[in-house]
Amino acid sequence: LKLLRVRTQKEADILAGDLKALNDSRKDMTEEAVKLAKEQVETTDLSDDRVLVIYLPDCHESLAGIVAGRIRECYYKPVFVLTDAEDGAKGSGRSIDGYHMYEELNKCKDILTKFGGHRLAAGLSLEKENIAEFRRRLNENCTLTEEEMKELVKKLFLFDFNKYFKRRDLYFHTKSKAIKVFLLLWLKRQHERMNADIAVDINLKKNQFLGTPIFNPHGI
Protein backbone atom coordinates (compact mmCIF):
# COMPACT_ATOMS: atom_id res chain seq x y z
CA LEU A 1 0.00 0.00 0.00
CA LYS A 2 2.86 2.38 0.82
CA LEU A 3 4.40 1.65 -2.57
CA LEU A 4 1.20 2.77 -4.30
CA ARG A 5 1.07 5.99 -2.30
CA VAL A 6 4.64 7.24 -2.77
CA ARG A 7 5.12 10.54 -4.60
CA THR A 8 8.68 10.23 -5.86
CA GLN A 9 10.57 7.68 -7.96
CA LYS A 10 13.27 7.47 -5.30
CA GLU A 11 10.78 6.40 -2.61
CA ALA A 12 9.23 3.89 -5.00
CA ASP A 13 12.63 2.39 -5.84
CA ILE A 14 13.50 1.98 -2.16
CA LEU A 15 10.21 0.30 -1.27
CA ALA A 16 10.30 -1.89 -4.37
CA GLY A 17 13.81 -2.97 -3.43
CA ASP A 18 12.67 -3.85 0.08
CA LEU A 19 9.76 -5.89 -1.27
CA LYS A 20 12.03 -7.77 -3.68
CA ALA A 21 14.49 -8.56 -0.89
CA LEU A 22 11.65 -9.83 1.29
CA ASN A 23 10.27 -11.95 -1.54
CA ASP A 24 13.71 -13.40 -2.34
CA SER A 25 14.19 -14.23 1.33
CA ARG A 26 10.84 -16.07 1.46
CA LYS A 27 11.76 -18.00 -1.68
CA ASP A 28 15.05 -19.11 -0.12
CA MET A 29 13.29 -20.11 3.11
CA THR A 30 10.69 -22.06 1.13
CA GLU A 31 13.31 -23.92 -0.91
CA GLU A 32 15.23 -24.86 2.24
CA ALA A 33 12.05 -26.11 3.93
CA VAL A 34 11.10 -28.16 0.85
CA LYS A 35 14.58 -29.67 0.79
CA LEU A 36 14.36 -30.68 4.46
CA ALA A 37 10.87 -32.10 3.95
CA LYS A 38 12.03 -34.24 1.03
CA GLU A 39 14.95 -35.52 3.09
CA GLN A 40 12.54 -36.62 5.82
CA VAL A 41 10.35 -38.47 3.35
CA GLU A 42 13.19 -40.17 1.52
CA THR A 43 15.45 -41.10 4.45
CA THR A 44 12.89 -42.25 7.05
CA ASP A 45 9.91 -44.58 7.24
CA LEU A 46 7.69 -41.67 6.18
CA SER A 47 8.15 -42.94 2.63
CA ASP A 48 5.87 -45.89 3.47
CA ASP A 49 2.99 -43.65 4.61
CA ARG A 50 0.00 -42.93 2.41
CA VAL A 51 -0.55 -39.64 4.27
CA LEU A 52 2.60 -37.62 4.92
CA VAL A 53 2.92 -35.77 8.24
CA ILE A 54 6.14 -33.77 8.16
CA TYR A 55 7.35 -31.89 11.23
CA LEU A 56 9.66 -28.96 10.45
CA PRO A 57 10.08 -27.10 13.76
CA ASP A 58 12.09 -24.22 12.27
CA CYS A 59 9.89 -23.61 9.24
CA HIS A 60 7.98 -20.32 9.40
CA GLU A 61 4.29 -21.06 9.84
CA SER A 62 3.35 -18.82 6.91
CA LEU A 63 5.25 -21.18 4.59
CA ALA A 64 3.72 -24.45 5.80
CA GLY A 65 0.95 -24.47 3.20
CA ILE A 66 3.32 -23.66 0.34
CA VAL A 67 5.71 -26.43 1.40
CA ALA A 68 2.85 -28.91 1.81
CA GLY A 69 1.69 -28.12 -1.73
CA ARG A 70 5.17 -28.63 -3.16
CA ILE A 71 5.61 -31.96 -1.38
CA ARG A 72 2.17 -33.11 -2.53
CA GLU A 73 3.25 -32.41 -6.10
CA CYS A 74 6.44 -34.44 -5.63
CA TYR A 75 4.82 -37.58 -4.22
CA TYR A 76 1.13 -37.13 -5.01
CA LYS A 77 0.02 -37.96 -1.49
CA PRO A 78 -1.97 -35.97 1.08
CA VAL A 79 0.54 -33.87 3.03
CA PHE A 80 0.55 -32.06 6.36
CA VAL A 81 3.47 -29.80 7.27
CA LEU A 82 3.70 -28.91 10.96
CA THR A 83 5.87 -26.24 12.57
CA ASP A 84 6.54 -24.96 16.07
CA ALA A 85 4.08 -22.41 17.43
CA GLU A 86 3.70 -20.53 20.71
CA ASP A 87 1.39 -23.20 22.07
CA GLY A 88 2.45 -26.53 20.63
CA ALA A 89 2.53 -27.08 16.88
CA LYS A 90 0.48 -25.80 13.99
CA GLY A 91 0.43 -26.41 10.29
CA SER A 92 -1.30 -26.75 6.98
CA GLY A 93 -2.35 -29.62 4.78
CA ARG A 94 -2.79 -30.06 1.04
CA SER A 95 -4.71 -33.02 -0.33
CA ILE A 96 -5.33 -34.99 -3.52
CA ASP A 97 -8.48 -36.20 -5.25
CA GLY A 98 -10.09 -39.03 -3.32
CA TYR A 99 -8.95 -37.85 0.12
CA HIS A 100 -11.25 -35.43 1.97
CA MET A 101 -8.84 -33.62 4.27
CA TYR A 102 -11.40 -31.94 6.54
CA GLU A 103 -13.34 -35.17 7.13
CA GLU A 104 -10.12 -37.01 8.00
CA LEU A 105 -9.14 -34.28 10.46
CA ASN A 106 -12.57 -34.54 12.04
CA LYS A 107 -11.81 -38.17 12.89
CA CYS A 108 -8.80 -36.97 14.90
CA LYS A 109 -10.45 -33.97 16.56
CA ASP A 110 -9.90 -35.29 20.09
CA ILE A 111 -6.13 -34.75 19.75
CA LEU A 112 -6.35 -31.44 17.88
CA THR A 113 -6.49 -28.03 19.54
CA LYS A 114 -8.31 -26.58 16.56
CA PHE A 115 -8.73 -27.26 12.88
CA GLY A 116 -10.59 -26.13 9.80
CA GLY A 117 -10.59 -26.45 6.06
CA HIS A 118 -12.25 -28.29 3.22
CA ARG A 119 -11.72 -31.25 0.88
CA LEU A 120 -8.33 -30.26 -0.53
CA ALA A 121 -6.76 -28.03 2.13
CA ALA A 122 -6.80 -27.57 5.89
CA GLY A 123 -5.14 -25.90 8.85
CA LEU A 124 -4.67 -27.28 12.35
CA SER A 125 -3.06 -26.91 15.75
CA LEU A 126 -2.13 -29.61 18.25
CA GLU A 127 0.21 -30.39 21.12
CA LYS A 128 3.69 -31.52 20.04
CA GLU A 129 3.36 -34.78 21.94
CA ASN A 130 0.39 -35.69 19.76
CA ILE A 131 2.20 -35.41 16.42
CA ALA A 132 3.19 -39.10 16.29
CA GLU A 133 -0.35 -40.17 17.21
CA PHE A 134 -1.78 -37.80 14.62
CA ARG A 135 0.39 -39.38 11.93
CA ARG A 136 -0.54 -42.89 13.06
CA ARG A 137 -4.29 -42.21 13.03
CA LEU A 138 -4.31 -40.50 9.64
CA ASN A 139 -2.57 -43.45 8.03
CA GLU A 140 -4.63 -46.01 9.92
CA ASN A 141 -7.85 -44.31 8.80
CA CYS A 142 -6.74 -43.75 5.20
CA THR A 143 -8.78 -45.90 2.82
CA LEU A 144 -6.82 -45.07 -0.33
CA THR A 145 -5.21 -48.23 -1.70
CA GLU A 146 -1.93 -48.26 -3.60
CA GLU A 147 -3.78 -49.16 -6.79
CA GLU A 148 -6.23 -46.27 -6.34
CA MET A 149 -3.37 -43.83 -5.86
CA LYS A 150 -1.68 -45.12 -9.03
CA GLU A 151 -4.92 -44.56 -10.94
CA LEU A 152 -5.18 -41.02 -9.60
CA VAL A 153 -1.64 -40.29 -10.76
CA LYS A 154 -2.40 -41.66 -14.22
CA LYS A 155 -5.44 -39.37 -14.51
CA LEU A 156 -3.39 -36.41 -13.30
CA PHE A 157 -0.72 -36.91 -15.95
CA LEU A 158 -3.27 -37.45 -18.71
CA PHE A 159 -5.17 -34.28 -17.78
CA ASP A 160 -2.07 -32.09 -17.61
CA PHE A 161 -0.65 -33.63 -20.77
CA ASN A 162 -3.76 -32.70 -22.79
CA LYS A 163 -3.99 -29.22 -21.27
CA TYR A 164 -0.30 -28.70 -21.94
CA PHE A 165 -0.62 -29.13 -25.70
CA LYS A 166 -3.76 -26.99 -25.88
CA ARG A 167 -2.02 -24.12 -24.12
CA ARG A 168 1.17 -24.61 -26.10
CA ASP A 169 -0.82 -24.30 -29.33
CA LEU A 170 -2.56 -21.18 -27.99
CA TYR A 171 0.87 -19.68 -27.20
CA PHE A 172 1.95 -19.98 -30.84
CA HIS A 173 -1.30 -18.52 -32.22
CA THR A 174 -2.17 -15.67 -29.86
CA LYS A 175 -1.00 -12.14 -30.65
CA SER A 176 -1.54 -10.85 -27.11
CA LYS A 177 1.75 -10.27 -25.30
CA ALA A 178 0.03 -10.54 -21.89
CA ILE A 179 -1.45 -13.94 -22.77
CA LYS A 180 1.93 -15.10 -24.13
CA VAL A 181 3.64 -14.21 -20.84
CA PHE A 182 0.94 -16.00 -18.80
CA LEU A 183 1.17 -19.12 -20.97
CA LEU A 184 4.95 -19.08 -20.90
CA LEU A 185 4.99 -19.03 -17.10
CA TRP A 186 2.35 -21.78 -16.98
CA LEU A 187 4.33 -23.99 -19.40
CA LYS A 188 7.50 -23.45 -17.38
CA ARG A 189 5.68 -24.41 -14.19
CA GLN A 190 4.36 -27.59 -15.81
CA HIS A 191 7.88 -28.65 -16.72
CA GLU A 192 9.03 -28.18 -13.13
CA ARG A 193 5.92 -29.77 -11.65
CA MET A 194 6.03 -32.89 -13.79
CA ASN A 195 9.70 -33.43 -12.98
CA ALA A 196 9.92 -34.52 -16.60
CA ASP A 197 12.70 -35.15 -19.05
CA ILE A 198 12.33 -32.11 -21.29
CA ALA A 199 13.72 -31.27 -24.70
CA VAL A 200 12.71 -27.62 -24.68
CA ASP A 201 14.02 -24.06 -24.82
CA ILE A 202 12.26 -21.36 -22.78
CA ASN A 203 13.43 -17.75 -22.80
CA LEU A 204 11.35 -15.66 -20.40
CA LYS A 205 13.12 -12.40 -21.26
CA LYS A 206 12.25 -12.69 -24.95
CA ASN A 207 8.90 -14.41 -24.37
CA GLN A 208 10.03 -17.30 -26.54
CA PHE A 209 9.05 -20.95 -26.28
CA LEU A 210 10.55 -23.62 -28.54
CA GLY A 211 10.62 -27.38 -28.45
CA THR A 212 8.51 -30.35 -27.43
CA PRO A 213 8.43 -31.90 -23.96
CA ILE A 214 9.19 -35.57 -23.51
CA PHE A 215 7.26 -36.65 -20.42
CA ASN A 216 8.55 -39.47 -18.30
CA PRO A 217 5.84 -40.01 -15.67
CA HIS A 218 7.97 -42.34 -13.56
CA GLY A 219 7.07 -45.53 -15.37
CA ILE A 220 3.31 -45.00 -15.18
N, C-alpha and C positions, 0 to 999 in steps of 0.2 A: 504494500500500500504506500509506503514511504517513497518507493522508487517511482510510482505513478504521480506523486505529488511534487517531486523536486522541480526547481525552477531553472537550474543551470546544468549544462552538460557535465561539468566537473563533479557535481553532486551525484548525478546519475551514474557516471563511470565508477565512482567509489562504491556506491551501493550495489551496482551490478557486479563489481569485482568481489564484494563480500558474499553475495548470493552464489556466485560461481564457486568460490572457495568452500562454502558450506555444502553445496551440492556435490562437489568432488570428494569432500570428506565423507559424506554419507555413502557415496558409491564405494569408496575404499572400505568403509566399515561393513557394508553389505557383502562385498566380495570376500572379505576375511571371514565373516560369519558363515557364508555359504561353504567356503572351503572347510571350516571346522565341522560343519554339519555333515558334509560328505565323508569326511574322515571317520566320524562316529558311525555312520551307516556302514561303511565299507571295511572297518577294522574291528567291529564288535558284532555281537549277536543281533543287533538291530536289523541287520540285513535279512534275517529270517522272518521279521514281523510283516504282517499285512498292513498294519497301521503304524506309521513311524511317529514316535514321541521322542523329540530331540531336545535335550536340556543344554542350553548355552548360557551359563550364568552371567557372562560378561557382555552378552549381546544387548544393545539398547532396545528397550521394549517397542519403540516405534518402528523397528526394522523386522520384528518377528514375523509379521504377515508377509512381507516381501520375501524373506528367506524361506518361509514355509512354501510359498508359491514356486520359488525356484527349485526347491528340493522335490516338490510334487512333479514338476516337469521332468526332472532327471530320472525319477524312478516310477512315475505314474502310480503312486500310492497316496492314500490320505495321509496328511502330515500335520503334526502339531509341533510348534517350536516354542519352548518355554524359556523364560529368562528370570533373573532375580528381580524381585520387587521389594518395596518397603515392608510389606506383610506377606512373606512367603514367595510364591512364584506366580507369574502370569504369562500369558502367551496368546498366540493366534493359531488357527488351523485353516488349512486349505484342502478341499476334498476333490474327489473325482466322481464321475457319473456312477450311480449304483450304490453310493455310500452317503447316507443322509447324516451330515455331521451334527446338526443340532439334536436329532433324535438319539444319536449314540451318546452324546454328552448327557442327555437327560437320564440315561440309564446309569450314569456315574454321579448323579447330582449329590449323593450323600457325602462324597469326598471332595466336592468342589465348593469353594467359597462363593463364587458367582460365575455365571456363564450366560452366553447369548449368541444368537447367530441364525443361520438358516441352513439350507441343504448343502451348499458348497463352501461356506466359510463360517468361522465362529471365533469367539474370544472367550477366555476363561481365566480364573484365578484359583489357586489351591495352595495348601501348605506343602512345603518342600518334601516333607516326609511321605507325602501321598503320591509323589511322582511315579515311583515304581509300581504302585498299586494301580494308578491311573493307566499306565501303559499295559499292565497285565489285563485289566478288565476290557479295555478297548479291543485288544487282540482276541481275547476269549469270546467277546460278544460279536466280533466281526463275522458276517456270514458270506463274505465274498470268497469264492473258491479261486484257486490258481488258474483254472481254466476260464472262469468268468473274467478275471483280470486280463488274461491274454486276449480275450475277445474284445474287451474294452479298448485295449491298446491298438488292436488291428483297426477298429472303427475310427479311432483317433487319427491314425496315420492316413487312412483312406480319405477322411474328411479334409484334412489339411492339405493332402496331396492334390485333391481336386480344386480346392480353393486357391492353392498356390498358382496353378496354371491359369486359372481365370484372371487372377489379379496380375499375373505376369503379362498376359495378353493385353489387359487394360492399360498397363504401363506403356507398352509400345504404341498404343493407338491414341491415348489421350493427348490433348494439346495443352492441358492445364498444368502449369508448373507446380501449383500447390498439391494437386492430386498425385503428380509424379513423385514429389518428395514424400508424401504420405505412403505411397505404395512401395517406394524404395526402402523406407524404414521398416515397413511391415515385412517385406521380403527378406531383409537382413535379419530381422528377429526370427523368422521362420528357420533360417539356416542355423542360427545359434540354438534355437529351441529343439530342433530335431536331432541335434548332435550328429549331423549327417556328413557323409563324404561328399564334398561339393566341388564341381568343376565350374567355377563361376568367377566373374570379375565385377565387383561393386565399387563404384567411386562416388561417395556421397557428395564430395565437393562439386563435382561436375554433373551430378544427378544422372549418372550413367549406370545402366545395368546390362551386362552381357553374359551369355553363357546359359547352360542348362544344369540344374542340380541332379546329382545322382544319389538318391536316397538309399540309405542302408539301415532300415529299421530293425537293427539288432537281430537279424535272423527270423523276423516274424513274417 
